[in-house]
């Protein structure tokens, strides 16, 4: 069993390392094929690195590259992650950032188009896919992700306002430096990036599940064997058509667990009635796997 666990861990680590490399390719393509030629700023630390690189060309006698600045800006965040989150998390985050910095340097800036709208949409889509894939496989891409995880660990709250404020600063900077139309193009890119990221990274999307079944124990066993989810049981329900006795089960899952739920229902009670609602806001405790 120990040997099997070690093999599974090695495969998991290899998969995460591969995902970090795929992310680096995506962010490099987004940066060098779309954002840089279109004068579009990214969100978060990547956008801040672009801003500093632009300012260095105008203010300093020498220019600093985006890949170098991206790595330097993440250095203090690596230390914070190592101390507050965990070593394994930090190692894969360092890999993602280092791979990204190297690939941005190796991938040449290619001017496919100068249309800022196309650059904003496709840059945001490519980067959003890479970021969502990384998060889906348990990898942080550095930057504000680390600050958010630390604050969530300390306070239990998200830092949505900090993200919005930081990105608003990036958008305003794009307006002052390139002109106000480019501020709106940057905002469009950030919006597309977030939407595509949400489409790929489904772990944070909550869904409420209602199950009407006459085999409640069997259903509960199969669900809890596949997912760590609490279930509320409502006894003595009655079907209006045949007036047979039913039990109603309520639970909340993430969209990421949808496949596991479908398999559990097929194995336990394929005739059960299952209703699923999107966009559930959770006020109580909801288990999330540790990073």
N, C-alpha and C positions, 0 to 999 in steps of 0.2 A: 504493500500500500504506500509506503514511504517513497519507494522508487517511482511509482506511478504519479504521485503528487509532484515529485521533483521534475519528472518529464513534462507534466502539464504546466508547471510553472515556467519551464524553459520555453515551451511553445508559446505561452502567454507573453513572456518577455520579448521573444522574437517577433511576435505579432505587433506588439506595441512599438518596438524599434522600427519595424517596417512602416507602421502607420505614421510615425514621426517623420520618416523620410518622404512618404507620400505627401504629408502636409507641407513639408519644405518645398516640394516641387510646385504644389498649388499656389502657395503664397509668392513664390518666385515668379511664376507665370503671371499671376495677377499684378504684381508690382512692375515687372519689366516689360510686359506685353500691353498692359492697359493703364495702370495708374500713373506711371511715370510719363509715358507719351501723352496721356490725356490731361496731365496736370491735376490729377485727382488725389485727394488725401484719404488714406485708410482710417479706420477707427483705432482707438486705444494707443498703445505704446508704438505700434508700427507707424501710425499717422504722426505721432510726436517725433519719431525718428526722421520721418520725411520733412517735417517742419524745421527741425534743427539743421538737417542737411541743406535745405534751401537757404536758411539764414546764414549758414557758414560760408556759402558761396558769395553772399552779398556783403557780409560784414568782415569776415576773417580773410587774411591773405592766402589762406589755404582752404580747401573744401573737405568736409568729412562725408564719408559715404553712408548711405542708409544701412547697409549690412553691419558696418562697424558700430554705428550708433545704436542699432537695435540690440546688439549683443551687450554693449556697455550699459545701456539703460536697464537691462534685465539683471545685471550682476547683483545689485543690492537686493533685488527681489528673489534671486536664487538663495541668498543667505537667509532671508525671511522665511522662505518655503522650507529650507532645511531645518530651521529651528522650530517652526510652528506647525508644519503640516506633516512632513515625513521624508525620509531619505529616498525611498523608492520613487515617490512622486517627483521629488526634485531632480533625480537622475534623468528620468524620462523627459521632464520639462527642459532641462539643460540640453538634452539630445535634440529636441524639437527646435529650440532656438539656435543652437550651433548649426544644425543641418540647414535651417532657413537662411542664416547669415552666409554660409558657404555657397548655397545654391543661388542666392541673389547675386553673389559675386560672379559665379560661373555662367549663369544664364544671361546671355547678352540682351541689352535693351533693344527690343524689336518693335518698330513703329508699324503695327498692322493697320492702324487707323488713327486719325487725329480727332475724330468725332468724340467729344467728351461724354455724350450720352451713352454711346456704345461702350466706351472705356469704363464708365461708371457702372453700367449694368453687368458687363461680363467680368470685370475685375471683382466686383462684389460677389458675383455668383461663384466664380472659381475659388476665391478665398473662403467664402462661406461653406462650400462643400468640403474643403480641406479642414477647416476648423471644426465643423460638425463631425467629421469622421474621426478627428483626433479626440474630441470630447467623448464620442460614443465608445471609444476604446480605452477610456480612462487616462487620457494624456492631456495635460494642460499645454497651451501654446505660449505660456508666459504672460508677462504684462499684467493687466488688470485682473486676469483670472486668479492670480496668486493673492492679490489684495482681497478680492471677493471671498475666496475660500478661507483666508485667515479671519476676516471679520465675521463670516458665517459661523466659523468654529468658536469664536470668542463671544459673539453676541446672539447668534441664531438668526440674524437678519441679513437680507441681501443688500447690495450696494447699488441698486438700480439708479439712484439719484447721482451717485458719483460717476457711473458710466455715462449717464446723460450729460452731466456737466462737463466731463472731460471731452466727450465727442463734440459737444457744442463749441468748446474752445477750439478744437481742431477745425471745425467748419468755419468759424469766424476767421481763423488764421488763413484758411484758403481764400476767403473773400478779400482780406486785406492784401494778400501777396499776389494772387493771380487775377483778382476781380470777382465781383459778387456772383456772376453766373457760375463760377467754379465752386463757390460755396454750396450752391444748390446741387451741383453735380456730385460733390463729395457727400452731401446728405443723402442723395439718391443711392450712391454706392454703399453707404453704411446701412441704409434700409434694406437693400437687396441682400447684402451680406448677412444681416440678421435673419431675414426670412428663409434664405437657403440653409443657413446653419440650423434653424429650427426644424426644417424639413428632414435633415439628416440626423441631427441629434435629438432623439425623441424621448430620452430618459426623463427630462424635466416636465414633459407634458402629462398631466394627470387626467385620468378617465374614471368616472363612476360606473360601477358594474352592478346591475340588478339581475339576479338569477332566480327564476321560479322553477322549482324542481320537486320531485317526490323521492329523491335519493340524496338528501342533504348531507349525511355523513360521508358518503362516497365522494360527493363533489368537494366537500371541505378537505378531505384527506388528499385528493389529487391536486387541488389548488395549492395547499400549504406545503406539499412535497416539492412543488416547482417554484413557488414564489413565497417570499417572507411577507405575507400580507394578513392583516387582521380581517375577520369576517363577522358581520353582525347578522344574527339569525332572528327571523320573525316567524314564529310558529302559528299554526291554526289558520293559515290562509286557505281560501276556497276558490276553485275555478268556477266561473259563472256559467260555463257551457255545460259541463258534465257534473258540476258540484262535487268534484273529488278533492280530497285534502292535499294541500300543497305547502311547501315551506319556501319562504323568500329569503335569499341571502344577499347582503349588501357588502361591497368592498370597493376599494379605490386602488387602481394600478397605474403604472406609467405606460405610455404608448409603447415603450421599448419592450414591455412584457406581454404585449397583445398576443404574440404567437404562442407563448407559454400558456396563456389562458385558453386559447382555442384548442390546443393539444389536450389540456387537462379536461375540458368539457367533452371532447370527443371520447376520451377514455372513460370518463365517469358517468355521464348522462347525456348522450347525443340528442335526446328528445327534450331536453330542458329548454325553457324560454329564457334568452339572455338579452338584456337591454343595456346598451353602453352609451354614456353621455360624455361629450368632450368638455373641455374648459372648466374643470372643477377647481375651485379655490379651497385650499386646505387650511383650516385654522388650528386643528389639533395636531397630534404627533403623526408624522408619516415617515416610515423608515426609508432611508436612502443609504445605499452601500457606501462604505467609507472609501476614500480615495487611496 
